[in-house]
Amino acid sequence: MLLKTNACEFGWPAPDFKLRTPDGATWTRDEVIGEGGMLIAFICNHCPYVIAVIDRLVADIKDMQAAGIGVACIMSNDYAAYPADAPARMIDFAAHYGLTAPYLVDEDQTVARAYDAVCTPDFFGFDAKGGLQYRGRIDSAMMGNPTGRAPELRDAMLAVARGEGGPQDQTPSMGCSIKWR
């Protein structure tokens, strides 16, 4: 089911979390957030919307990390019902695409609920104090056609890192629904 994200509630505080990567490394919100802010990206392995943007997202993540923005990707889908999203496959997915951010498993889906994530991909961009500044799409490119791309997420987060705040006009992200238990 195709869904769109909710509008950005500027200043909304980033919920805390403690999640593991499939290989057992633990990450918290406070370990992810950087001096330039934080991006939390809800993604999964099988969603055609994620697959369509993952190369661009990986490149944008590297630019954000270089600007001091901490990034974590979170997989909240019910992988018992969607085995393509299983932790072992997350490792392969991250390696295949060169993901430089931790790819975390939201085993009980509490983090997705706390963030009010609705789809994959779903992006939450926070300033260095943990206040929401961006809740929009990755870019202006259409699925499978990145010609004339405007990197909205990257540009917004780089502005946040410079202390300029997120843009007032944000286009919702859209994608497949979170696969709830």
Steps between C-alpha positions, in 0.01 A plus 500: 500500500640839398513746789627856551669632811351760732608865496804611699427606858794735546678448832333166579756315718670188364388198704779305662574147387739214559523269200744245364648435161452144372855422613427617857644853527275720715414861413299762686361833383770684694773292333361574153443876529791703371614857547308590183181311584354158427315318226285200585398311186241223518582267213482131416651262247200406288307825446512615135504864615809439714669302223431786258676756722762301691797595281413868531432464873839334560676785316301764691574329832873529432460875436300540821749301706782717364307802636477350851147363467451165667291250306324177588284285277230297674315193373170460685312259275367165621769289341328174599231596248750667263815282508680723248535746791653246742812613689737272303372659180545848650872428525512403132288802399723745688817347356363488146408869498795623710285636782728692741236557770403233752204294374300421813229243572185629674404153618184592690411801282494736798742745340293528180194565717683758713608687187158454337670350194247410234692377198829398349680719437408743777752769596530695826762777504594653835723787607788450745263553795270220375217721368328393178585718200419277201232241422495474124615309197856427395485697176295620207590205274229269385537126564759366263566840340742717700546747212493859627517387860470758780643330816244643745587285802876552466466875441260538793728310736809694390308822575405358841866419566588863421242615757251628240216262592289289269307639204143615558380327183554125506354238267394182682691180441297216359545129494377163618335471839692378801418128530351492849457183702 
